[in-house]
Amino acid sequence: MVSMIRAFSGMPNVPLGFPILFDADMAIIEPAFVWLMEHAELSGRAQASETVRTYGEHLHDWFDSLEQSGIEWREADERVIAAYRNRMLENPSTHTGRPYARTTINARVSTVCRFYGWALDRAPIDHCPFRLTEKMTLMLDGAYRPGLQRRQVNELIVSRPEKLPRPLRADELARLFAHLRPTARLAAQWALGAGLRRKELSALAVEQIPDSWPLDLDSDPLVGVPLHITKGDRPRTVYPPLRLLDHTHWYIGEERARIVRRIRRSDRRYRAPSNLLLNEHGRAMTRKLLTAQLAEAFAASGLQGTLHWLRHTFAMAMLARLQVQARTNPDLNPLKVVQVLLGHASITTTAIYLRCVELHERDLSESLAYLYGELIPADG
């Protein structure tokens, strides 16, 4: 059986946390090691990036599947990859017992194909086990003008029906927040008010929160908060509503301070981490725990959704507001602004919200009223 370990500090020249794959004889699977190592070096960080760890998990699953089927990795062809994909389509995950999401299946297949594309360039293999087909795809430019572009499409990728996100209505937001504990509630407010992801919320530090904000809102109405740990490691600045900063300072001075005091009473050696969000044990709130607490709150409020739905709601609310402003300011590009605020690498990703705003105009107006009533002062 193929196994995987995370590199530890005693392993020279290997980044901490780096995924290392071993075959059934406990020999390192060298091509996978070299490919992943190149990605880790390209990231320019002391530790393996999240992307490298994800690729390692994907390759672990792939090599384990090959071993169970008795197939040597160099002999795999398109039919073998297709069979691997089809098993995920037809069978539930052995870890969760639930069907695989098509996004998960496509991510694993894409990683496998990237690995073989690299192997073909480096000559460990003499054939490519998948095909790319050229297709014309509708794309958007920086001004969200449509146009056709040639793209190479992997035929092994599973097609997915378009599933547009929708904003949470005002009554849904009120019900959800009523079931959130203080730390999870603040995280949800940052997702709703500034569009932060789980990774960004977990990494947010106390020192990043401005000590004060401008008294003269007419001259400087925005307070930027730079984010350094983001998806794709692309630094960006977010602009939380002033009332959200007020809520955050209350959390730091009251709820977070309460957690720190309680832990210190039982452990004088305890030192609080720099993270803004702490769990009840005084440790940094993890993405996993944050996801679980939001899932509990959604279920308790009778709603379907995740923390990411709050980010969707922020994106649509911001886009709708900017579109109104653009009517009197033709130089304003609402979609481009939202792209920057969300940290999307491609404006095509952001463009999905254009249709969402059109489809949910009525619900969105209620969401805007809640967002600006709860998190933004009336004169803001």
C-alpha positions as CSV (number, residue, x, y, z in Angstrom):
1,M,0.0,0.0,0.0
2,V,1.3,3.5,-0.9
3,S,1.9,5.7,2.2
4,M,2.7,9.3,2.7
5,I,4.5,11.2,5.5
6,R,5.1,14.9,6.2
7,A,8.7,15.9,6.3
8,F,9.9,16.9,9.8
9,S,12.6,19.2,11.0
10,G,15.2,16.5,11.1
11,M,15.1,15.9,7.3
12,P,17.9,18.0,5.6
13,N,17.1,19.9,2.4
14,V,13.4,19.0,2.6
15,P,10.8,21.7,3.5
16,L,9.0,21.1,6.8
17,G,5.6,19.5,6.1
18,F,6.6,18.4,2.6
19,P,4.7,15.3,1.4
20,I,6.8,12.3,0.7
21,L,5.3,9.2,-1.0
22,F,6.5,5.6,-0.3
23,D,5.6,2.5,-2.2
24,A,4.7,-0.9,-0.6
25,D,8.4,-1.6,-0.1
26,M,8.8,1.7,1.7
27,A,11.0,3.1,-1.1
28,I,10.5,6.8,-2.0
29,I,8.5,7.2,-5.2
30,E,11.2,9.4,-6.8
31,P,9.4,11.0,-9.8
32,A,6.6,12.2,-7.5
33,F,9.2,13.4,-5.0
34,V,11.1,15.4,-7.6
35,W,8.0,16.9,-9.2
36,L,6.6,18.0,-5.8
37,M,10.1,19.3,-4.7
38,E,10.2,21.5,-7.8
39,H,6.9,23.1,-6.9
40,A,8.0,23.6,-3.3
41,E,11.2,25.4,-4.5
42,L,9.2,27.5,-6.9
43,S,7.0,28.7,-4.1
44,G,10.1,30.4,-2.5
45,R,8.9,29.6,1.0
46,A,10.6,27.7,3.8
47,Q,7.7,25.3,4.1
48,A,5.9,23.4,1.4
49,S,3.0,25.5,0.1
50,E,-0.6,24.4,0.5
51,T,-0.7,23.7,-3.2
52,V,2.2,21.3,-2.9
53,R,0.5,19.5,0.0
54,T,-2.7,19.2,-2.0
55,Y,-0.8,17.8,-5.0
56,G,0.9,15.3,-2.7
57,E,-2.5,14.1,-1.4
58,H,-3.7,13.7,-5.0
59,L,-0.7,11.7,-6.1
60,H,-0.9,9.5,-3.0
61,D,-4.4,8.6,-4.0
62,W,-3.4,8.0,-7.6
63,F,-0.3,5.8,-6.9
64,D,-2.3,3.9,-4.3
65,S,-5.0,3.2,-6.9
66,L,-2.3,2.1,-9.4
67,E,-0.8,-0.3,-6.9
68,Q,-4.1,-1.8,-6.0
69,S,-4.7,-2.4,-9.7
70,G,-1.3,-3.8,-10.3
71,I,-0.3,-1.2,-12.8
72,E,3.2,0.4,-13.1
73,W,2.8,4.2,-13.2
74,R,4.8,4.5,-16.5
75,E,2.3,2.1,-18.2
76,A,-0.8,4.1,-17.3
77,D,-2.8,5.3,-20.3
78,E,-5.9,7.4,-20.9
79,R,-8.1,4.4,-20.2
80,V,-6.5,3.9,-16.8
81,I,-7.0,7.5,-15.8
82,A,-10.5,7.4,-17.1
83,A,-11.2,4.3,-15.0
84,Y,-9.7,6.1,-11.9
85,R,-12.0,9.0,-12.6
86,N,-15.0,6.8,-13.1
87,R,-14.5,5.0,-9.8
88,M,-14.7,8.3,-8.0
89,L,-17.9,9.1,-10.0
90,E,-19.5,5.8,-9.1
91,N,-18.4,5.2,-5.5
92,P,-18.4,7.3,-2.4
93,S,-15.3,8.5,-0.6
94,T,-13.8,5.9,1.8
95,H,-13.0,8.7,4.2
96,T,-16.3,10.6,4.4
97,G,-18.8,8.0,3.0
98,R,-20.2,10.7,0.7
99,P,-20.1,11.0,-3.1
100,Y,-17.1,12.8,-4.5
101,A,-17.8,16.4,-5.6
102,R,-17.1,16.8,-9.3
103,T,-14.7,19.6,-8.4
104,T,-12.7,17.2,-6.2
105,I,-12.6,14.6,-9.0
106,N,-11.5,17.2,-11.6
107,A,-8.8,18.5,-9.2
108,R,-7.3,15.0,-8.7
109,V,-7.4,14.2,-12.4
110,S,-5.8,17.5,-13.3
111,T,-3.0,16.9,-10.8
112,V,-2.4,13.4,-12.3
113,C,-2.2,14.9,-15.8
114,R,0.1,17.7,-14.7
115,F,2.4,15.1,-13.2
116,Y,2.5,13.1,-16.5
117,G,3.0,16.2,-18.6
118,W,6.1,17.0,-16.5
119,A,7.3,13.4,-16.7
120,L,7.0,13.5,-20.5
121,D,9.1,16.6,-20.6
122,R,11.7,15.0,-18.4
123,A,11.8,11.7,-20.4
124,P,10.9,9.2,-17.6
125,I,8.0,8.3,-20.0
126,D,7.7,8.1,-23.8
127,H,4.0,8.8,-24.3
128,C,1.4,11.2,-22.9
129,P,-1.5,9.3,-21.3
130,F,-4.1,12.0,-22.0
131,R,-5.2,14.2,-24.9
132,L,-6.0,17.9,-25.1
133,T,-8.6,19.1,-27.5
134,E,-8.7,22.7,-28.8
135,K,-12.0,24.5,-28.3
136,M,-13.3,28.0,-28.6
137,T,-14.5,29.4,-25.3
138,L,-16.3,32.6,-24.4
139,M,-14.0,34.7,-22.2
140,L,-14.1,38.3,-20.7
141,D,-11.4,40.9,-20.9
142,G,-10.5,43.4,-18.2
143,A,-13.6,45.6,-19.1
144,Y,-15.7,42.4,-19.0
145,R,-16.3,42.6,-22.7
146,P,-17.0,39.1,-24.2
147,G,-14.8,37.5,-26.8
148,L,-13.8,34.1,-28.1
149,Q,-10.5,32.5,-27.1
150,R,-8.9,29.2,-28.1
151,R,-8.3,26.9,-25.1
152,Q,-6.8,23.4,-24.7
153,V,-9.4,21.2,-23.0
154,N,-8.6,17.9,-21.2
155,E,-11.2,15.4,-22.3
156,L,-10.9,13.5,-19.0
157,I,-12.3,16.4,-17.0
158,V,-15.9,15.9,-15.9
159,S,-18.3,18.5,-17.1
160,R,-20.3,20.2,-14.4
161,P,-23.7,21.8,-14.6
162,E,-23.4,25.5,-13.9
163,K,-24.4,26.2,-10.3
164,L,-24.6,29.9,-9.5
165,P,-24.2,31.1,-5.9
166,R,-26.9,33.2,-4.4
167,P,-26.8,35.8,-1.7
168,L,-28.1,35.1,1.8
169,R,-31.2,37.2,2.5
170,A,-31.5,39.5,5.4
171,D,-33.7,37.2,7.4
172,E,-31.3,34.3,6.7
173,L,-28.3,36.3,7.8
174,A,-30.1,37.3,11.0
175,R,-31.0,33.6,11.8
176,L,-27.5,32.4,11.0
177,F,-25.7,35.0,13.2
178,A,-28.1,34.3,16.1
179,H,-26.6,30.7,16.2
180,L,-22.9,31.7,16.0
181,R,-20.6,31.8,19.0
182,P,-18.5,35.0,19.3
183,T,-15.3,33.9,17.5
184,A,-17.2,32.2,14.7
185,R,-19.5,35.2,14.5
186,L,-16.6,37.6,14.1
187,A,-15.1,35.4,11.4
188,A,-18.5,35.4,9.6
189,Q,-18.7,39.2,9.8
190,W,-15.3,39.5,8.1
191,A,-16.3,37.1,5.4
192,L,-19.5,39.0,4.9
193,G,-18.1,42.5,5.3
194,A,-14.7,42.1,3.6
195,G,-14.9,38.9,1.5
196,L,-12.2,36.9,3.4
197,R,-11.7,33.2,2.8
198,R,-11.2,30.6,5.6
199,K,-7.5,30.5,5.1
200,E,-7.3,34.3,5.4
201,L,-9.5,34.4,8.4
202,S,-7.5,31.8,10.3
203,A,-4.3,33.7,9.5
204,L,-5.6,37.1,10.4
205,A,-3.4,38.5,13.3
206,V,-4.3,41.0,16.0
207,E,-1.5,43.3,14.9
208,Q,-3.1,43.6,11.4
209,I,-6.2,45.3,12.9
210,P,-5.8,49.1,12.9
211,D,-5.6,50.7,16.3
212,S,-7.9,53.5,15.2
213,W,-9.6,54.8,12.2
214,P,-10.0,58.3,10.6
215,L,-12.2,60.7,12.5
216,D,-12.8,62.7,9.3
217,L,-14.6,60.1,7.2
218,D,-15.1,62.6,4.4
219,S,-11.3,62.9,3.8
220,D,-10.4,59.3,4.3
221,P,-13.4,57.0,4.5
222,L,-11.5,53.7,4.0
223,V,-9.1,51.8,6.2
224,G,-7.1,49.1,4.4
225,V,-6.0,45.9,6.0
226,P,-3.2,44.2,4.1
227,L,-3.4,40.4,3.8
228,H,-0.2,38.4,3.3
229,I,-1.5,34.9,3.7
230,T,-4.0,34.4,0.9
231,K,-5.0,31.8,-1.7
232,G,-2.3,31.6,-4.2
233,D,-0.1,33.7,-2.0
234,R,-1.2,36.8,-3.8
235,P,-1.1,39.7,-1.3
236,R,-4.0,42.0,-1.3
237,T,-5.7,44.7,0.8
238,V,-9.2,44.5,2.1
239,Y,-11.4,47.4,3.4
240,P,-13.6,46.3,6.3
241,P,-16.5,48.5,7.2
242,L,-15.8,50.8,10.1
243,R,-18.4,49.1,12.3
244,L,-16.7,45.8,11.7
245,L,-13.5,47.2,13.0
246,D,-15.5,48.4,16.0
247,H,-16.8,44.8,16.5
248,T,-13.3,43.4,16.1
249,H,-11.8,45.7,18.8
250,W,-14.7,44.6,21.1
251,Y,-13.8,41.0,20.5
252,I,-10.1,41.6,21.2
253,G,-10.8,43.5,24.4
254,E,-13.6,41.3,25.7
255,E,-14.0,37.8,24.3
256,R,-10.5,37.1,23.2
257,A,-9.1,38.6,26.4
258,R,-11.5,36.4,28.4
259,I,-10.2,33.3,26.7
260,V,-6.6,34.3,27.3
261,R,-7.2,35.1,31.0
262,R,-9.0,31.8,31.6
263,I,-6.2,29.7,30.0
264,R,-3.5,31.7,32.0
265,R,-5.2,30.9,35.3
266,S,-4.6,27.2,34.7
267,D,-1.3,27.5,32.8
268,R,1.0,30.4,33.7
269,R,3.3,29.5,30.8
270,Y,0.6,30.1,28.2
271,R,1.3,32.7,25.6
272,A,-1.5,33.6,23.3
273,P,-0.7,33.2,19.6
274,S,-0.8,36.3,17.4
275,N,-3.9,35.1,15.6
276,L,-7.0,37.2,16.0
277,L,-9.4,34.3,16.2
278,L,-8.9,31.9,19.1
279,N,-10.7,28.7,20.0
280,E,-11.8,27.9,23.6
281,H,-8.5,26.3,24.3
282,G,-6.6,29.5,23.5
283,R,-5.1,28.2,20.2
284,A,-5.5,29.7,16.8
285,M,-8.9,28.9,15.2
286,T,-8.3,26.4,12.5
287,R,-10.1,26.2,9.2
288,K,-11.5,22.8,10.1
289,L,-13.0,24.1,13.3
290,L,-14.3,27.2,11.7
291,T,-15.9,25.2,9.0
292,A,-17.5,22.9,11.6
293,Q,-18.9,25.8,13.7
294,L,-20.4,27.5,10.6
295,A,-21.9,24.1,9.5
296,E,-23.5,23.8,13.0
297,A,-24.9,27.3,12.8
298,F,-26.3,26.8,9.3
299,A,-27.9,23.5,10.4
300,A,-29.4,25.1,13.6
301,S,-30.8,28.0,11.6
302,G,-32.4,25.6,9.0
303,L,-30.2,26.9,6.2
304,Q,-28.1,25.2,3.6
305,G,-24.7,26.9,3.0
306,T,-21.1,27.3,4.1
307,L,-18.8,30.1,5.2
308,H,-18.1,30.8,1.6
309,W,-21.7,31.8,1.0
310,L,-21.0,34.9,3.1
311,R,-18.1,35.7,0.7
312,H,-20.5,35.2,-2.2
313,T,-22.9,37.6,-0.5
314,F,-20.2,40.2,-0.1
315,A,-19.2,39.9,-3.7
316,M,-22.7,40.4,-5.0
317,A,-23.6,43.2,-2.6
318,M,-20.4,45.0,-3.5
319,L,-20.9,44.5,-7.2
320,A,-24.5,45.8,-7.0
321,R,-23.5,48.9,-5.1
322,L,-20.6,49.6,-7.5
323,Q,-22.9,49.2,-10.5
324,V,-25.2,51.9,-9.1
325,Q,-22.2,54.2,-8.6
326,A,-20.9,53.5,-12.1
327,R,-24.1,55.1,-13.6
328,T,-22.7,58.5,-12.6
329,N,-19.0,57.5,-12.8
330,P,-18.3,56.0,-16.2
331,D,-14.6,55.5,-15.3
332,L,-15.5,53.0,-12.6
333,N,-15.2,49.3,-13.6
334,P,-17.3,47.5,-10.9
335,L,-16.3,44.0,-11.9
336,K,-12.5,44.9,-11.9
337,V,-12.9,46.4,-8.4
338,V,-14.6,43.3,-7.1
339,Q,-11.9,41.1,-8.7
340,V,-9.3,43.0,-6.8
341,L,-11.2,42.9,-3.5
342,L,-11.8,39.2,-3.7
343,G,-8.3,38.4,-4.9
344,H,-9.3,36.5,-8.0
345,A,-6.5,35.7,-10.4
346,S,-8.8,35.9,-13.4
347,I,-11.7,38.3,-14.0
348,T,-13.6,35.4,-15.6
349,T,-14.0,34.0,-12.1
350,T,-15.5,37.2,-10.8
351,A,-17.8,37.6,-13.9
352,I,-20.1,34.8,-12.6
353,Y,-21.5,37.4,-10.1
354,L,-22.8,39.5,-13.0
355,R,-25.5,36.8,-13.6
356,C,-26.1,36.3,-9.9
357,V,-26.9,40.0,-9.4
358,E,-29.4,39.9,-12.2
359,L,-31.0,36.7,-10.9
360,H,-31.2,37.7,-7.3
361,E,-31.8,41.5,-7.5
362,R,-34.7,41.5,-5.0
363,D,-32.9,39.3,-2.4
364,L,-29.7,41.2,-2.9
365,S,-31.4,44.5,-2.0
366,E,-32.4,43.0,1.4
367,S,-28.9,41.6,1.8
368,L,-27.4,45.0,1.2
369,A,-29.8,46.6,3.7
370,Y,-28.6,44.0,6.3
371,L,-25.0,44.4,5.5
372,Y,-25.0,48.1,5.6
373,G,-27.3,48.3,8.6
374,E,-25.3,45.8,10.7
375,L,-21.7,46.4,9.7
376,I,-21.6,49.9,8.2
377,P,-22.8,53.1,9.9
378,A,-25.8,54.8,8.3
379,D,-23.7,57.8,7.3
380,G,-21.1,55.5,5.6
